[in-house]
Amino acid sequence: MPLILLVLLFMVNRENTFHKVGYIFLLLSYSTILIIRVLYAKDQWHREFNGNDLSSNSKIERMSDYQDKLSNSDSTEQESIK
C-alpha cells in the first residue's frame, strides 16, 4: 500500500479536485487502519503478558527464571488440553 500511495502521489493531477480529495481520503484511511492495528496489538500484548500473575511472583529474579516459569505454564496448559 505505501508503494501504491507513492505512485499515486506522482500521478495525481493537482488541478483536478477529485484526484486530490481521493488521494487524501485514501491516505487518511490507510493511516487510520495502521493506527487501529497498532492499538489492537498493544491491547493484545497487555492482555497476554499481564493476565498471568508472573509479574507479581517474588521468586522471579532473573529473566531465565521468568522463561522457566513461562515454559512450565505452557507445558501444563498443553497437558490440560490433551
C-alpha positions, 0 to 999 in steps of 0.5 A: 500500500505505501508503494501504491500511495507513492505512485499515486502521489506522482500521478495525481493531477493537482488541478483536478479536485477529485484526484486530490480529495481521493488521494487524501481520503485514501491516505487518511484511511490507510493511516487510520487502519495502521493506527487501529492495528497498532492499538489492537496489538498493544491491547493484545500484548497487555492482555497476554503478558499481564493476565498471568500473575508472573509479574507479581511472583517474588521468586522471579529474579532473573529473566531465565527464571521468568522463561522457566516459569513461562515454559512450565505454564505452557507445558501444563496448559498443553497437558490440560488440553490433551 
